[in-house]
Amino acid sequence: MALNFQAREGSSYDPASGISIPEPRILPVELPDGTQGTEYQFGLYQNGERIGELGFSGPDEIIESDGWREHVFFFDLGHDWLIEDLLALKRKIANSEGDYSYLQQFSRGLVLAYAGQTNNKENVCYVVTTTSEALASCGVVISGENPILADGAVVLAEVSIPARLAR
């Protein structure tokens, strides 16, 4: 069964499977290339019971264009061990979707954990990426509708959230 996550304030939720993904614990981190980024520590729940966790880091960027500014947070799933962890969760929840489709659906749940925000003061975007190499090493075949970018990155999901005034 396909996952179909919906944004809620502070989490995302798939009503058919009962899986919820609350906003993660975040920490600043120095990435291997020396740049600053964010570390994410997600707890994963099904029908209120903890079924797993997922931790990773990724870079942050501020993009400015024509007076428009957006803070972009990248969730870097470009490691085979992260893909294996997600595929192990797929087996645990008995999801029958193809591996690539499942990874896209689950990634959408990760970014939608933020989509219910009501107090962001700037435009923000959350993007889940992986690499063709990480997918291939786990035997995941990439769907033709999702091209591989020039640097080998594959975008699995993204969500943009416009700035809102604090309530």
N, C-alpha and C positions, 0 to 999 in steps of 0.2 A: 504494500500500500504506500502510495506517495505521501511524503510529509508535506503539510501545508501550514507552515507557521504563520501566525498572526501577531502583530505588534500589540503589546499591552504596556501600560506604564511600568517601566522597570524590568520588563522581561518580554520574551516571545513565547508563544504557546501553540502547540499543534493539538486541536481538539480530538482528532481521530485516535492518535497514539497516547495522548495524555502527557506528552513530553513538554516540559517547560525549561527555558534557558534564561535564568535571571541575568541582569547586567553583571559583568564580572568584577572581581577585585582587580584593580589596576595599580601598577607601580611604574615609576620612571626607570628606564634601563639604558645602559650603554650597549649598543649593538656591536657585533664583531668588527664592523668597519670603522668603529669609533664614533659614529653619529648617535644622537639621542633618539630614543624611541619609547615605546610603551610595552610593558609585559602585561598579559591578560591571563587571569585565572578564572575559568568558568566552572561552575558547578552545574551538573546536568541532572534533571529530575523527571521521574515518570509517576504520575498520580501521587505526587507529594513525597515520593521516596527517592533518595539519591541513587542514581544508577551509574554515575561516573563523573569524571572531571576532565578538563582539557586546558592545558597551559601552553602558551606560545608568546612570542613577541613580534613586534613589527615597527617599521619606521612611521614617523608622522611628518606631514608636510603642510605648509600653508601656501595655498595657491591664490595669487592675486591676478585679476584680469579685468580691465575696464572699470575699475572702482569696485569690483566684486571680490570678496575674500571668502575663502572656504578652508577650514581646517580638515585635512584628510588623514584618517587613521587606517593603516594597512594591517590586516591580520595575515601574517605570513605563515601559511601552511605548507611551505616549500620544502618539507623534510619527509622522507619516507616513513619515519616512525610516527609522525602525526597522522599521515594518511592511514597507516596500519591501525592506530588507535581508533580512528573514526570508523574504519571498516569492522573492527572488533565490536564496536558499539552497534553497528548495523546488524551484525549477527545476534548480538544480545537481545535486541528489540525485535528480532525476526522480521526485518524489513526486506521485502522481496523486490524492490526496485533494482535496476542496474547500478553498479558501483558509482559510475560517474554522475548519474542522475541523483542518486542519494547524496553524494558529496555536495552537489549544487544545492539541493533542498536543505540539507543540514547547515550549510554555510549561510543560506538565507535566514535561518533561525538565529545564527550568531549575530548577524548585523541587525536583524529586527529586534533583538533584545534592547537596542538603543532607540528604535524608531518611535517609541511612545514618549520620548522626552518632551517636556513642556516648559523647560526653563533654560534652554541653551541660548546664549547671548550672541553667538556667531553661527554662521552656516557651517555645518559639519557633514562629513561623508565618511562612511565606513566601508572598506573594500576588503574582501577576502581573496587572497591570491595563493596560488601554489605554482609548481613548476611542472613542465612536461616530464622532466626527469624523475621527480618524486612520484608522479602518477604512474609512469612506465615501470619503475622499479617495483611497484605494488601490483602490477598487472591491470591497471585501470586504463581502459580505452577512452580517449577523449572524443566526445560527440562532435560531429562536423559543424554544428552551429556555433561552437565556441572556439574561435581561432586562437592559435598560439601567437602571442605578441613577439616582436623581433628579439626581445631579450629572453625569450623562453617562458615568460610568465603566462599563467592562465588565470583569468578572473572568474571566480566561482560565484560570487554574489556581491552586490553593493547596494547601499541605501544612502540617499542624501536627505538631510533634515534641515529645513530652513531655520534661520534665527527666529527665536521667539522671545518676547519680553517676559521677564520673571513675573510670576503671579504671586 
